[in-house]
Amino acid sequence: MLGRRYEGENCSAARTLELVGERWSLLIVRNAMFAGMTRFTEFQRSLGVAPNILTKRLAEFVEAGLFELQGPGPAAGYRRAHRVG
């Protein structure tokens, strides 16, 4: 992420930067949390981010457990994952 890993850091801020430190990432999270956006097209339209970049960021968020994918195919939406603990 931005050419920097924080593997040696035992710090929540460093771990967060690894996940959302890339360009567009915080804006995607912001729009999901505060504007209620859930669909790929909503994120793309509001941010003007390239589809390949948006696809990559959303997949990273799902893999990390930050977002969950809801529904199949093009109608799928994303929502914030509910974490326990």
C-alpha positions as CSV (number, residue, x, y, z in Angstrom):
1,M,0.0,0.0,0.0
2,L,1.7,3.1,-1.2
3,G,4.9,1.2,-1.4
4,R,5.0,0.7,2.4
5,R,4.2,-2.3,4.6
6,Y,3.9,-2.1,8.3
7,E,4.5,-5.8,9.1
8,G,6.9,-5.0,12.0
9,E,4.5,-2.6,13.6
10,N,2.2,-3.9,16.4
11,C,-0.2,-0.9,16.0
12,S,-3.8,-0.6,14.9
13,A,-3.1,2.6,12.9
14,A,-0.4,0.8,10.9
15,R,-2.7,-2.2,10.2
16,T,-5.5,0.2,9.2
17,L,-3.2,2.0,6.8
18,E,-2.3,-1.3,5.1
19,L,-6.0,-1.8,4.4
20,V,-7.3,1.7,3.5
21,G,-4.1,3.6,2.7
22,E,-4.4,3.2,-1.0
23,R,-5.8,6.0,-3.2
24,W,-9.6,5.9,-3.3
25,S,-9.9,3.4,-0.4
26,L,-11.0,5.9,2.3
27,L,-13.4,7.6,-0.1
28,I,-15.1,4.2,-0.8
29,V,-15.3,3.5,2.9
30,R,-16.7,7.0,3.6
31,N,-19.4,6.6,0.9
32,A,-20.4,3.1,2.2
33,M,-20.6,4.2,5.8
34,F,-21.9,7.8,5.6
35,A,-23.7,8.0,2.3
36,G,-25.2,4.5,2.5
37,M,-23.8,3.4,-0.9
38,T,-23.9,-0.3,-1.5
39,R,-23.7,-0.8,-5.3
40,F,-20.6,-0.8,-7.5
41,T,-22.3,1.7,-9.9
42,E,-23.0,4.1,-7.0
43,F,-19.4,4.1,-5.9
44,Q,-18.2,4.5,-9.5
45,R,-20.6,7.3,-10.3
46,S,-20.0,9.3,-7.2
47,L,-16.2,9.0,-7.2
48,G,-15.3,8.7,-10.9
49,V,-12.8,5.9,-10.1
50,A,-11.8,3.5,-12.9
51,P,-13.8,0.2,-12.8
52,N,-10.6,-1.9,-12.5
53,I,-9.4,0.1,-9.4
54,L,-12.8,0.0,-7.8
55,T,-13.1,-3.8,-8.4
56,K,-9.7,-4.3,-6.8
57,R,-10.4,-2.2,-3.7
58,L,-13.8,-3.7,-3.1
59,A,-12.4,-7.2,-3.4
60,E,-9.6,-6.3,-0.9
61,F,-12.2,-5.0,1.5
62,V,-14.3,-8.2,1.2
63,E,-11.2,-10.4,1.6
64,A,-10.1,-8.4,4.7
65,G,-13.6,-8.8,6.2
66,L,-14.4,-5.0,6.1
67,F,-17.2,-5.4,3.6
68,E,-19.5,-8.3,2.8
69,L,-20.8,-9.0,-0.7
70,Q,-24.6,-9.4,-0.9
71,G,-26.3,-11.1,-3.7
72,P,-25.1,-12.6,-7.0
73,G,-23.9,-11.0,-10.2
74,P,-24.3,-7.4,-11.3
75,A,-27.1,-6.8,-8.8
76,A,-24.8,-7.6,-5.8
77,G,-24.2,-5.0,-3.2
78,Y,-21.6,-4.4,-0.5
79,R,-22.3,-3.7,3.1
80,R,-20.1,-3.1,6.1
81,A,-19.3,-6.4,7.8
82,H,-20.3,-6.8,11.4
83,R,-17.3,-7.8,13.4
84,V,-17.4,-9.4,16.8
85,G,-14.6,-8.9,19.2
